[in-house]
């Protein structure tokens, strides 16, 4: 059963041109762009803050500790 599902998924693969045409013809509604920006901030901001905290912590351990 599992290999049949994989065959079905890979069989329906679209070409890059078909995907480009589909997404170029996509029309956004009034509030879609702000919603996408807010979603991106909610997704990436916590990860960036954690990474910055780790970098700051390493710098504190090596350089700023008395």
C-alpha positions, 0 to 999 in steps of 0.5 A: 500500500505504501509504495502505491501511495508514493507512486501516486504522489510522484506521478501527479508532480507538476512542472515548474512552468505550471506552478509558476503560472498558477502562482502568478495568476493568484489574486490576493484579497485586501488583508492577505499581505498584512496577514502573511507578514504577521504570520512570518513574524510569529514564525521567525521572530521566536527562532531569531530571538533564541539564536540571538540569545545563544550568540549573546550567551556564548559571547558573554561566556568568552568575553564579558565574564569577569 
